[in-house]
Amino acid sequence: MTTRAPLLDAPALVECVPNFSEGRDAEVVRQILVAMSIEGVRLLDYSLDRDHNRSVVTIAGEPAAVLEAAVCGAGRAAELIDLTAQSGVHPRIGAADVIPFVPIRGVSLEQCALLARQAGMELWRRYGIPVYFYEAAAARPDRALLEEVRRGQFEGLREAVKKEPARRPDVGGPELHPTAGASAVGARRFLIAYNLYLDTPDVGVARAIARGLRQSNGGLTGVKALGLLAHGQAQVSMNITDFARVPVGEVFAQVKQAAREYGAAPVRGELIGLLPEAAYERGSEWVRLLEQFDPDRKSVV
């Protein structure tokens, strides 16, 4: 992808963070990245996770170019990823599972929602991939939450759309793509994807901690959490959607306290994607526990 200076000077900048259901075959991810190589778009970060069997790509650039890169990447993923033969610990409904557009500069959240709607129409028109719109791009209030859209995952949703009209896609369908499923395309504010590993293989501990963290269960504002087993350790996987109100350090402290009640402790952390500079708490315990964290590469203004 181009890294030319005009990207930095562009009056309007949009970020997109597509998540693909492949984290084990680096060649598949490389081919998806090649498909996303569009003039005016910069690749900021990408990661592969074998246990989650998921890759997360972060791109930014001018809105029209970012839209095209996201659609091309999702189309290539549909060609390369067969969900009927794919498994991993992370929930998913599609080869290109989620495609969120995020306003960075000179673009509103509402404009990103329009980008998401355009991207969804192109995914169906070009590749026959049905689309659900979520968060700020949601076409229905019951689809604002990604977890509701993804309920049942690929296997469950594949059957539900045949029997329940209310579960059918917003664009395309009514059935899912036979191997690529469907994509959830949305618009949202910047979020921090943060995983904490505990010193226990007991996934029940991670799930109990995640339940207590989730805003939907009366926990921390703007926090979504899952308890998973990854790399042989219990993992609390979190999305922090309003770090100005609930800093990462506060989330870490609550996980640490809750883990102590189960005789466990957080031993390492990881960021998936980028960290806003304003959220970077230098010298804090949660930062010290981050693996392979380079603030010059992983943080953004």
Secondary structure by P-SEA (a helix, b strand, c coil): cccccccccccbbbbbbbbccccccaaaaaaaaaaacccccccccccccccccbbbbbbbccaaaaaaaaaaaaaaaaaccccccccccccccccccbbbbbbcccccaaaaaaaaaaaaaaaaacccbbbbbccccccccccccccccccccaaaaaaaaaccccccccccccccccccccccccccccccbbbbbcccccaaaaaaaaaaacccccccccbbbbbbbcccbbbbbbbbcccccccaaaaaaaaaaaaaaaccccccccccccccccccccccccccccccccccccccc
